[in-house]
């Protein structure tokens, strides 16, 4: 690659008598510019990949000068404003009780020349944020420390997920113990009131299916609660179509908390089973009316009422269903259950605190 310059050579009269020329060899410069362009392109691509990797992520990168002043910040964490940090030290930015841990890490890196890493908690954007921090010295050609480079990863969501998981595990353990206790009591009471093993298996299996149906509704709502109308449908659905003319349901949209859903589910199962064998659902003309409401602002009331069924007489022996309704359900929910064997049909009133209803 040559740069060629040719000029006419003139005499005193101005006539051209020859040429002068200069040739400059630009090959080395051309090669240098080619390499520089390639390096610039490569750097631009690397920066683009760097930007793509960090953009929208929870990773912040920064550098300090030898006086630990911020001189570059990329992808700042939520709540941080680079313009308010550049040229300033952490001591000037954070109160001592907040910036102490990260300041100590940076000073240690400057003093020892060794990378430092750890986890810190800082109040940003109105809440505590957890960060994984790694600090490394920046070395000059003579290995003198001329600054620091740092990477900060926001791991707050991970901490929240871990805390939620611990809560779920504790809740699962608590519910499992309660569930096993209920199943144990159910098995014992069912066995005590069953004439033979076949009867026990049939009754106990039906009660387990009832509990499983309530649990399915709770799982579908991630254990936040169960919609009462859905609970009614799955429990009464063991005997009749929820849309049957034999059933009338009245009440506002209500979601029950897990404990209430499980216990009221068991109560509905026992009432439905009794109605199918001896009550309103044992005859074609029998009717069941189920109503619920919030009363006085702080009580949840549910009423089961059977009509047009066979004449009802209170059983001489108290069965498990009656025991479950009058004692277990009411006590478990800090409420009261009244069961009446009226001549026209069974009537059951369940009254519990409205705190068992999901707001």
C-alpha positions in Angstrom: 0.0 0.0 0.0 1.6 3.2 -1.3 0.8 6.9 -1.2 2.0 8.5 -4.4 2.5 12.2 -4.9 3.5 13.6 -8.4 4.1 17.3 -9.0 5.3 19.0 -12.3 8.9 20.4 -12.2 8.9 23.9 -13.9 11.7 26.2 -15.1 12.0 29.9 -14.5 9.6 30.6 -17.5 7.0 28.3 -16.0 7.5 25.5 -18.5 7.3 22.0 -17.3 10.6 20.4 -17.7 10.1 17.3 -15.6 8.3 15.7 -12.7 9.0 15.3 -9.0 7.4 12.4 -7.1 7.3 11.1 -3.6 6.3 7.6 -2.6 5.4 6.6 1.0 5.0 3.0 1.9 1.7 2.7 4.0 1.6 -1.1 4.3 2.5 -1.1 7.9 0.0 1.6 8.7 -2.7 -0.2 6.7 -2.0 -3.4 8.6 -2.1 -1.5 11.9 -5.5 0.1 10.9 -6.8 -3.3 9.9 -5.8 -4.8 13.2 -7.2 -1.8 15.0 -10.5 -2.1 13.2 -10.7 -5.8 14.0 -10.0 -5.1 17.6 -12.5 -2.3 17.8 -15.1 -4.6 16.2 -14.3 -7.4 18.5 -14.5 -5.0 21.5 -17.8 -3.7 20.3 -19.1 -7.3 20.0 -17.8 -8.2 23.5 -19.5 -5.1 24.9 -22.7 -6.0 23.2 -22.6 -9.5 24.6 -21.7 -8.1 28.1 -24.6 -5.7 27.9 -26.9 -8.4 26.7 -25.8 -10.7 29.5 -26.3 -8.1 32.3 -29.2 -6.1 30.9 -32.3 -6.9 33.0 -30.3 -9.2 35.3 -29.7 -8.9 39.0 -25.9 -8.4 38.5 -24.2 -5.1 39.1 -20.6 -4.4 38.2 -18.5 -1.5 39.4 -14.9 -0.3 39.8 -13.1 1.9 42.4 -10.0 4.1 42.1 -7.2 3.8 44.6 -9.1 6.0 47.1 -12.1 3.7 46.8 -14.2 6.2 44.9 -16.7 4.8 42.4 -15.5 5.6 38.9 -17.7 3.2 36.9 -21.0 1.5 37.6 -22.9 -0.8 35.3 -26.5 -2.2 35.7 -27.0 -0.7 39.2 -29.2 -2.6 41.7 -32.7 -1.5 42.3 -32.7 1.7 44.4 -29.2 2.8 43.3 -28.5 5.9 41.2 -25.1 5.9 39.5 -24.9 9.7 39.1 -25.3 10.0 42.9 -22.4 7.5 43.5 -19.7 8.3 40.9 -16.8 10.1 42.5 -17.9 9.2 46.0 -16.9 6.6 48.5 -19.1 4.2 50.4 -18.5 6.2 53.6 -20.0 9.3 51.9 -23.0 7.3 50.6 -24.1 4.9 53.4 -24.7 5.4 57.1 -22.1 3.5 59.2 -24.6 0.8 60.3 -25.5 0.1 56.6 -22.2 0.4 54.7 -20.0 -1.2 57.4 -19.8 -4.7 56.0 -19.0 -3.8 52.4 -16.5 -1.1 53.4 -14.7 -3.7 55.5 -14.5 -6.1 52.6 -13.1 -3.4 50.3 -10.5 -2.3 52.8 -9.4 -5.8 53.3 -9.0 -6.3 49.6 -6.9 -3.2 49.3 -4.7 -4.1 52.3 -4.1 -7.8 51.4 -4.4 -7.8 47.6 -6.6 -10.8 47.9 -10.2 -11.2 46.5 -12.9 -10.9 49.1 -16.5 -12.3 48.9 -19.5 -12.5 51.2 -23.1 -11.7 51.6 -24.5 -8.4 52.9 -27.9 -6.9 53.6 -28.7 -3.3 52.6 -32.0 -1.3 52.8 -32.9 -0.3 49.2 -36.1 0.7 47.6 -38.0 0.5 50.9 -37.0 -3.0 51.9 -34.0 -5.1 52.9 -32.1 -6.5 49.9 -29.6 -9.4 50.1 -26.5 -9.3 47.9 -23.7 -11.7 47.1 -20.5 -9.5 46.7 -17.1 -10.3 45.2 -14.3 -7.7 45.3 -11.0 -8.1 43.5 -7.9 -5.8 43.4 -7.0 -4.0 40.1 -3.2 -4.3 39.6 -0.9 -2.1 37.6 2.1 -3.4 35.6 4.3 -3.3 38.7 1.6 -5.2 40.6 0.7 -2.2 42.7 -3.0 -2.0 43.6 -4.6 0.9 41.8 -8.2 0.2 42.5 -10.9 -2.5 43.0 -13.4 -4.2 40.7 -16.6 -5.6 42.2 -19.6 -7.8 41.2 -22.8 -7.6 43.2 -25.6 -10.1 42.7 -29.0 -9.4 44.1 -30.2 -12.7 45.8 -33.2 -11.3 47.6 -35.6 -13.4 45.6 -33.7 -16.5 46.5 -33.8 -15.6 50.2 -37.6 -15.0 49.9 -38.1 -18.3 48.2 -36.0 -20.1 50.8 -38.0 -18.4 53.6 -41.3 -19.3 51.8 -40.1 -22.9 51.4 -39.2 -23.1 55.1 -42.7 -21.7 55.9 -44.3 -24.3 53.6 -42.3 -27.1 55.2 -43.3 -26.1 58.7 -46.9 -25.7 57.6 -46.8 -29.1 55.8 -45.3 -30.7 58.9 -48.0 -29.1 61.1 -50.8 -30.1 58.7 -49.5 -33.6 58.3 -49.5 -34.1 62.1 -53.0 -32.8 62.3 -54.1 -34.9 59.4 -52.6 -38.0 60.8 -54.3 -37.3 64.2 -57.7 -36.8 62.5 -57.2 -40.0 60.4 -56.2 -42.0 63.5 -59.2 -40.8 65.5 -61.5 -41.4 62.4 -60.1 -45.0 62.1 -60.6 -45.7 65.8 -64.1 -44.3 66.0 -65.1 -46.0 62.7 -63.8 -49.3 63.9 -65.6 -49.0 67.2 -68.9 -48.5 65.4 -68.5 -51.1 62.7 -70.0 -54.5 63.0 -67.5 -56.3 60.8 -64.2 -55.5 58.8 -66.1 -55.1 55.5 -68.3 -52.3 57.0 -65.3 -50.7 58.6 -63.4 -50.6 55.2 -66.4 -49.2 53.4 -67.0 -46.4 55.9 -63.4 -45.6 56.5 -62.6 -45.5 52.8 -65.5 -43.1 52.1 -64.3 -40.8 54.9 -60.8 -40.8 53.5 -62.1 -40.0 50.0 -64.0 -37.1 51.5 -60.9 -35.7 53.1 -59.0 -36.2 49.8 -61.6 -34.3 47.9 -61.3 -31.3 50.3 -57.5 -31.5 50.0 -57.7 -31.4 46.2 -59.6 -28.1 46.4 -57.0 -26.7 48.8 -54.1 -27.8 46.6 -55.7 -26.2 43.6 -55.8 -22.9 45.5 -52.2 -23.5 46.8 -53.6 -23.9 50.3 -54.9 -20.4 50.6 -58.4 -21.8 51.0 -61.2 -23.5 49.3 -64.3 -22.0 47.7 -67.3 -23.1 49.7 -69.6 -23.8 46.8 -66.9 -26.1 45.3 -66.6 -27.9 48.6 -70.4 -28.4 48.7 -70.4 -29.8 45.2 -67.6 -32.4 45.8 -69.0 -33.6 49.1 -72.7 -33.8 48.2 -71.7 -35.0 44.7 -70.9 -38.4 46.3 -74.7 -39.0 46.6 -76.5 -36.8 44.1 -75.8 -34.4 41.2 -75.1 -31.0 42.7 -77.6 -29.6 40.1 -80.4 -31.9 41.2 -83.8 -30.5 42.2 -83.3 -32.3 45.6 -80.7 -29.8 46.5 -81.1 -26.0 47.0 -78.0 -24.0 47.8 -78.1 -20.3 48.8 -75.2 -18.1 49.9 -72.6 -15.5 48.8 -69.3 -16.4 47.3 -67.1 -17.4 50.2 -63.7 -19.1 50.5 -62.8 -21.0 53.6 -59.4 -21.2 55.2 -57.7 -24.7 55.1 -58.8 -25.9 58.6 -62.4 -24.8 58.1 -62.5 -26.4 54.6 -61.3 -29.7 55.9 -63.6 -29.8 58.9 -66.7 -28.5 57.1 -65.9 -30.9 54.3 -66.1 -33.8 56.8 -69.3 -32.4 58.2 -70.9 -32.2 54.8 -69.8 -35.8 54.1 -71.3 -37.2 57.2 -74.6 -35.2 56.6 -74.7 -36.4 53.0 -74.0 -40.0 54.0 -76.7 -40.0 56.7 -79.2 -38.3 54.3 -78.5 -41.0 51.7 -79.1 -43.8 54.1 -81.9 -42.6 56.4 -82.9 -39.0 55.4 -84.0 -36.8 52.6 -81.8 -38.3 49.9 -83.1 -41.8 50.6 -86.5 -41.0 49.0 -87.2 -39.3 45.6 -89.2 -36.4 47.1 -86.7 -35.5 49.8 -85.1 -32.1 49.7 -82.0 -30.5 51.2 -81.6 -26.8 51.7 -78.1 -25.5 52.4 -77.7 -21.8 53.3 -74.7 -19.8 54.6 -74.0 -16.2 55.4 -71.8 -13.9 57.5 -73.8 -12.7 60.5 -73.1 -9.7 62.8 -69.9 -9.1 60.8 -67.9 -11.7 62.8 -69.7 -15.0 62.6 -70.0 -17.5 59.7 -73.2 -19.5 59.8 -74.1 -22.6 57.7 -77.4 -24.4 58.0 -78.3 -27.8 56.6 -82.0 -28.6 56.5 -83.8 -31.7 55.3 -87.4 -31.8 54.4 -89.9 -34.3 52.8 -87.8 -37.2 54.0 -88.8 -40.2 56.2 -89.8 -39.5 59.7 -86.7 -38.9 61.8 -86.0 -40.3 65.2 -82.8 -39.5 67.1 -80.7 -42.7 67.1 -80.4 -44.5 70.5 -76.6 -44.9 70.0 -74.4 -41.9 69.1 -72.6 -42.7 65.9 -69.3 -41.3 64.7 -71.0 -38.9 62.4 -72.9 -37.3 65.3 -69.8 -37.2 67.4 -67.8 -35.6 64.6 -70.4 -33.0 64.0 -71.3 -32.0 67.6 -67.8 -32.2 69.1 -64.9 -32.4 66.7 -65.9 -29.9 64.0 -67.1 -27.3 66.5 -64.1 -27.6 68.8 -61.6 -27.6 65.9 -63.0 -24.3 64.6 -63.8 -22.6 68.0 -67.4 -22.6 67.1 -70.6 -24.4 67.8 -72.5 -27.2 65.9 -76.1 -28.0 66.7 -77.7 -31.1 65.3 -81.4 -31.5 65.6 -83.3 -34.7 64.6 -86.6 -32.9 63.9 -89.6 -35.1 62.7 -89.5 -33.4 59.3 -85.8 -34.0 58.8 -82.3 -33.4 60.2 -81.3 -29.9 60.8 -77.6 -28.9 61.4 -76.4 -25.4 62.2 -72.7 -24.7 62.1 -71.6 -21.4 63.6 -67.9 -20.4 63.6 -65.8 -17.2 63.8 -65.7 -15.3 60.5 -61.9 -15.4 60.8 -62.1 -18.8 59.1 -63.4 -17.1 56.0 -60.8 -15.8 53.6 -61.3 -12.0 53.2 
